[in-house]
């Protein structure tokens, strides 16, 4: 679509944008059209709808309909606007990182639940400060998990790892945006391989790549064609990263340390088999998401 030459207001831009995205079978086409207009004008949704007759200048109209065209062609909304909300915080996202999903917020919830009193900055029995927590976020991507945990746990020090230097730069900018970067260390490595032999953690979290290569064709085109392969595909079966991470984790977890992993579709039985019956792990638990799908598995180092 090319922006019309005649004058156009917010209402007409939204109407045409929604119609174009609907015709292209774009999911949530209404929301996407709204987000693009908000992004172009630098306004919130309330302003857009309370100023329906606000005229768009030709430059803004051109930018808006260019975004509509790119979304209709399959580019994700989040990459086009450069942002996504997670845990009530706004994160920068680029094609170098996986787009944060709402389901991943269950990982944060499980961390806070499993930490219990250790997650409170002030010791409730003594009134003094709680010991510092050390947390590793493996395959940090945008840093959404790590930054959310840093916000919730002001006495936590975070090590964020990723194989991608570009992803680590996005994570660093997000930590800076939310004023927690002074408690971060960023390490470019595969899983936990180069975090340092002297490192030990209270919590290790990860949303690892868990899609099987042979299942690539089942992914939506916007995911398959635009999100980074390294963040999506865990190997031929999709379970490979779990086994390697669970093997590495015990040597780096302190006593009572917790490993918390997001689960992929149909991965529970395979991942649980790496934990059950192994002397390194106790107190294994599984948390379902709102749809009743197993989403998070947690285990404590024995």
C-alpha positions as a printed NumPy array, in Angstrom:
array([[  0.   ,   0.   ,   0.   ],
       [  1.174,   3.527,  -0.805],
       [ -0.038,   6.34 ,   1.438],
       [ -2.712,   8.391,  -0.346],
       [ -1.795,  11.852,  -1.534],
       [ -4.854,  13.462,   0.057],
       [ -4.939,  14.6  ,   3.674],
       [ -5.588,  11.85 ,   6.174],
       [ -6.43 ,  11.841,   9.876],
       [ -5.862,   9.273,  12.602],
       [ -9.223,   7.626,  12.12 ],
       [ -8.78 ,   7.097,   8.383],
       [ -5.184,   5.908,   8.78 ],
       [ -6.263,   3.307,  11.328],
       [ -9.181,   2.198,   9.179],
       [ -6.994,   1.675,   6.111],
       [ -4.163,   0.124,   8.093],
       [ -6.477,  -2.382,   9.773],
       [ -8.099,  -3.26 ,   6.47 ],
       [ -4.739,  -3.921,   4.811],
       [ -3.513,  -6.135,   7.645],
       [ -6.812,  -8.001,   7.828],
       [ -6.658,  -8.673,   4.088],
       [ -3.16 , -10.101,   4.586],
       [ -4.461, -12.406,   7.368],
       [ -2.207, -10.794,   9.946],
       [ -3.062, -11.953,  13.485],
       [ -4.202,  -9.182,  15.84 ],
       [ -4.412,  -6.78 ,  12.9  ],
       [ -6.234,  -4.117,  14.928],
       [ -3.569,  -4.066,  17.632],
       [ -0.76 ,  -3.945,  15.072],
       [ -2.306,  -0.996,  13.234],
       [ -2.693,   0.854,  16.527],
       [  0.869,   0.13 ,  17.615],
       [  2.305,   1.383,  14.336],
       [  0.402,   4.666,  14.528],
       [  1.407,   5.1  ,  18.17 ],
       [  5.011,   4.401,  17.187],
       [  5.029,   6.855,  14.273],
       [  3.352,   9.677,  16.229],
       [  5.033,   9.019,  19.567],
       [  1.632,   8.971,  21.282],
       [ -0.266,   6.479,  23.418],
       [ -3.467,   4.645,  22.494],
       [ -5.707,   6.988,  24.508],
       [ -4.396,  10.009,  22.589],
       [ -4.878,   8.309,  19.222],
       [ -8.538,   7.6  ,  19.95 ],
       [ -9.318,  10.926,  21.598],
       [ -7.861,  12.79 ,  18.605],
       [ -9.412,  10.921,  15.651],
       [ -9.37 ,  14.03 ,  13.449],
       [ -5.712,  14.792,  14.018],
       [ -4.196,  15.239,  10.532],
       [ -1.177,  13.144,   9.577],
       [  1.53 ,  14.987,   7.716],
       [  2.771,  13.251,   4.549],
       [  5.996,  12.054,   6.186],
       [  4.176,  10.372,   9.079],
       [  1.616,   8.853,   6.753],
       [  4.401,   7.454,   4.588],
       [  6.184,   5.945,   7.578],
       [  2.952,   4.462,   8.899],
       [  1.921,   2.753,   5.664],
       [  5.472,   1.508,   5.105],
       [  5.198,  -0.302,   8.446],
       [  1.78 ,  -1.645,   7.475],
       [  3.235,  -3.023,   4.228],
       [  6.177,  -4.669,   5.983],
       [  3.912,  -6.269,   8.582],
       [  1.588,  -7.508,   5.834],
       [  4.659,  -9.087,   4.211],
       [  5.402, -11.021,   7.396],
       [  7.826,  -8.963,   9.506],
       [  6.967,  -9.144,  13.228],
       [  5.422,  -6.06 ,  14.773],
       [  8.001,  -6.045,  17.569],
       [ 10.949,  -5.836,  15.175],
       [  9.264,  -3.021,  13.275],
       [  8.619,  -0.932,  16.386],
       [ 11.795,  -2.121,  18.108],
       [ 10.117,  -2.917,  21.414],
       [  8.114,  -5.447,  23.39 ],
       [  6.666,  -5.447,  26.9  ],
       [  7.697,  -8.124,  29.373],
       [  6.946,  -8.25 ,  33.112],
       [  5.489,  -4.744,  32.851],
       [  8.767,  -3.376,  31.443],
       [  9.509,  -2.174,  27.922],
       [ 12.39 ,  -3.957,  26.188],
       [ 14.274,  -3.142,  23.037],
       [ 14.118,  -6.007,  20.557],
       [ 15.96 ,  -6.433,  17.273],
       [ 16.226,  -9.342,  14.818],
       [ 19.3  , -10.414,  16.819],
       [ 17.098, -11.624,  19.692],
       [ 14.032, -13.755,  20.265],
       [ 10.881, -11.722,  20.87 ],
       [  9.897, -12.096,  24.556],
       [  6.678, -14.059,  25.051],
       [  4.194, -13.649,  27.919],
       [  4.568, -17.346,  28.81 ],
       [  8.198, -16.76 ,  29.776],
       [  7.022, -14.573,  32.67 ],
       [  6.199, -17.845,  34.475],
       [  9.959, -18.353,  34.835],
       [ 10.202, -15.136,  36.867],
       [  7.24 , -16.211,  38.997],
       [  8.823, -19.59 ,  39.754],
       [ 12.161, -18.002,  40.678],
       [ 10.482, -15.709,  43.2  ],
       [  8.366, -18.542,  44.595],
       [ 11.272, -20.961,  44.98 ],
       [ 13.562, -18.363,  46.563],
       [ 11.027, -17.528,  49.26 ],
       [ 12.62 , -15.479,  52.037],
       [ 15.946, -15.469,  50.209],
       [ 14.295, -13.235,  47.639],
       [ 13.636, -10.476,  50.164],
       [ 16.366,  -7.859,  50.467],
       [ 15.926,  -7.494,  54.229],
       [ 16.256, -10.568,  56.425],
       [ 12.901, -10.856,  58.184],
       [ 14.43 , -12.476,  61.277],
       [ 17.441, -10.254,  61.884],
       [ 16.383,  -7.01 ,  60.197],
       [ 19.742,  -6.879,  58.452],
       [ 20.407,  -7.099,  54.736],
       [ 20.025, -10.496,  53.112],
       [ 23.124, -12.029,  51.494],
       [ 23.645, -11.124,  47.86 ],
       [ 22.083, -13.526,  45.4  ],
       [ 23.962, -14.645,  42.305],
       [ 21.855, -15.47 ,  39.266],
       [ 22.854, -16.734,  35.817],
       [ 20.569, -16.222,  32.83 ],
       [ 21.712, -18.633,  30.138],
       [ 20.969, -17.579,  26.562],
       [ 19.813, -14.173,  27.738],
       [ 18.774, -12.804,  24.318],
       [ 17.074,  -9.465,  24.955],
       [ 17.851,  -9.81 ,  28.655],
       [ 14.158,  -9.85 ,  29.547],
       [ 14.465, -12.562,  32.205],
       [ 17.652, -11.174,  33.683],
       [ 16.418,  -7.577,  33.848],
       [ 13.032,  -8.578,  35.286],
       [ 14.799, -10.575,  38.006],
       [ 17.189,  -7.708,  38.713],
       [ 14.186,  -5.423,  39.181],
       [ 12.471,  -7.849,  41.558],
       [ 15.635,  -8.798,  43.452],
       [ 17.661,  -5.649,  44.21 ],
       [ 20.249,  -7.726,  46.11 ],
       [ 20.936,  -9.947,  43.089],
       [ 24.025,  -9.897,  40.897],
       [ 23.422, -11.23 ,  37.399],
       [ 25.598, -13.066,  34.898],
       [ 23.952, -12.998,  31.465],
       [ 25.366, -15.357,  28.843],
       [ 24.716, -15.707,  25.137],
       [ 26.537, -17.111,  22.153],
       [ 25.617, -14.007,  20.136],
       [ 27.579, -10.789,  20.651],
       [ 24.75 ,  -8.838,  19.022],
       [ 22.227, -10.294,  21.481],
       [ 24.461,  -9.384,  24.423],
       [ 24.576,  -5.787,  23.21 ],
       [ 20.775,  -5.66 ,  23.143],
       [ 20.673,  -7.154,  26.647],
       [ 23.203,  -4.608,  27.845],
       [ 21.132,  -1.723,  26.488],
       [ 18.031,  -3.11 ,  28.177],
       [ 19.874,  -3.394,  31.495],
       [ 20.998,   0.217,  31.069],
       [ 17.465,   1.33 ,  30.158],
       [ 16.146,  -0.103,  33.425],
       [ 19.092,   1.107,  35.544],
       [ 20.352,  -2.301,  36.67 ],
       [ 23.432,  -2.672,  34.456],
       [ 25.801,  -2.035,  37.384],
       [ 24.782,  -5.458,  38.766],
       [ 25.361,  -7.312,  35.484],
       [ 28.219,  -9.211,  33.928],
       [ 27.8  , -10.185,  30.268],
       [ 29.621, -13.256,  28.971],
       [ 29.733, -14.409,  25.357],
       [ 29.775, -18.186,  25.612],
       [ 27.874, -21.353,  24.814],
       [ 25.558, -22.036,  27.764],
       [ 27.748, -21.882,  30.921],
       [ 31.077, -22.914,  29.431],
       [ 33.076, -19.726,  30.074],
       [ 31.5  , -18.12 ,  33.117],
       [ 34.613, -18.879,  35.169],
       [ 35.469, -21.802,  37.393],
       [ 35.199, -19.546,  40.446],
       [ 31.556, -18.715,  39.681],
       [ 28.777, -20.135,  41.796],
       [ 25.094, -19.275,  41.655],
       [ 21.987, -19.392,  43.788],
       [ 19.795, -19.556,  40.691],
       [ 20.361, -20.55 ,  37.082],
       [ 17.537, -19.72 ,  34.669],
       [ 17.161, -20.289,  30.968],
       [ 14.672, -20.174,  28.142],
       [ 16.784, -22.367,  25.872],
       [ 16.245, -23.07 ,  22.174],
       [ 13.791, -25.971,  22.115],
       [ 12.333, -26.298,  18.62 ],
       [ 13.391, -29.395,  16.672],
       [ 14.957, -28.685,  13.293],
       [ 12.495, -31.003,  11.604],
       [  9.623, -28.928,  13.031],
       [ 10.764, -25.678,  11.405],
       [  8.039, -25.912,   8.77 ],
       [  5.379, -25.927,  11.492],
       [  6.406, -22.518,  12.808],
       [  4.55 , -19.398,  11.635],
       [  6.383, -17.739,   8.753],
       [  7.021, -14.59 ,  10.767],
       [  8.859, -16.681,  13.368],
       [ 10.677, -19.017,  10.984],
       [ 11.817, -16.294,   8.601],
       [ 12.638, -13.486,  11.026],
       [ 13.586, -14.663,  14.506],
       [ 17.171, -15.9  ,  15.012],
       [ 17.741, -19.594,  14.303],
       [ 20.164, -19.949,  17.217],
       [ 17.459, -18.844,  19.655],
       [ 14.808, -21.138,  18.179],
       [ 16.33 , -24.485,  17.296],
       [ 17.733, -26.768,  19.974],
       [ 19.002, -29.46 ,  17.625],
       [ 17.506, -32.379,  15.7  ],
       [ 15.138, -33.331,  18.528],
       [ 14.845, -29.929,  20.214],
       [ 15.928, -31.331,  23.604],
       [ 19.706, -31.188,  23.187],
       [ 20.263, -27.892,  25.004],
       [ 18.396, -29.116,  28.082],
       [ 20.656, -32.118,  28.532],
       [ 23.841, -30.093,  28.177],
       [ 22.695, -27.34 ,  30.519],
       [ 21.45 , -29.767,  33.178],
       [ 24.832, -31.536,  32.97 ],
       [ 26.773, -28.274,  33.446],
       [ 24.613, -26.717,  36.163],
       [ 25.426, -28.756,  39.321],
       [ 29.081, -27.698,  39.339],
       [ 28.032, -24.039,  39.274],
       [ 25.139, -24.08 ,  41.742],
       [ 25.616, -23.408,  45.429],
       [ 24.034, -25.578,  48.105],
       [ 20.237, -25.165,  47.815],
       [ 20.81 , -23.619,  44.395],
       [ 17.935, -23.813,  41.949],
       [ 17.805, -24.541,  38.224],
       [ 14.706, -23.165,  36.476],
       [ 14.018, -23.821,  32.791],
       [ 11.245, -22.886,  30.4  ],
       [  9.787, -25.929,  28.683],
       [  9.026, -26.293,  25.01 ],
       [  5.94 , -27.996,  23.65 ],
       [  5.896, -31.706,  24.53 ],
       [  9.346, -31.474,  26.136],
       [  8.379, -32.246,  29.75 ],
       [  8.969, -35.996,  29.698],
       [ 12.368, -35.681,  28.064],
       [ 13.575, -32.862,  30.334],
       [ 12.232, -34.532,  33.458],
       [ 14.166, -37.667,  32.565],
       [ 17.409, -35.661,  32.824],
       [ 16.509, -34.721,  36.421],
       [ 14.563, -37.558,  38.023],
       [ 16.661, -40.256,  39.612],
       [ 19.836, -38.199,  39.304],
       [ 21.746, -37.72 ,  42.596],
       [ 22.457, -34.072,  41.794],
       [ 18.794, -33.018,  41.888],
       [ 15.959, -32.939,  44.424],
       [ 12.635, -31.112,  44.77 ],
       [ 11.741, -31.208,  41.088],
       [  8.541, -29.274,  40.294],
       [  6.59 , -28.411,  37.15 ],
       [  4.484, -25.263,  36.63 ],
       [  1.744, -25.042,  34.005],
       [  0.892, -21.901,  32.097],
       [ -2.595, -20.383,  31.974],
       [ -3.57 , -22.812,  29.206],
       [ -2.62 , -25.773,  31.385],
       [  0.504, -26.56 ,  29.358],
       [  3.677, -27.508,  31.308],
       [  5.779, -24.359,  30.987],
       [  8.504, -24.338,  33.67 ],
       [ 10.516, -27.05 ,  35.391],
       [ 12.56 , -26.34 ,  38.501],
       [ 14.994, -28.478,  40.498],
       [ 17.196, -27.934,  43.516],
       [ 20.817, -29.018,  43.75 ],
       [ 21.116, -31.744,  46.357]])
